[in-house]
């Protein structure tokens, strides 16, 4: 069975505003408040992303310093052994 051809229609600003007004009547949360909620969720997601990135940087720095400390300790132990055995 052949489907009828559908034409695409561009919505004008007036069409969009009419739809928004109709949805405002039908929903319990007004459009502007709903939009503000979405903006706030976007802010929360961005904040969480920055927090995760910061924690990853901290982990990398702590790991790097751990390697430096371990190598320094190993070097100090070898130096102490060399000093004691080469007297």
Order of alpha helices (4+ residues) and beta strands (2+ residues): alpha-alpha
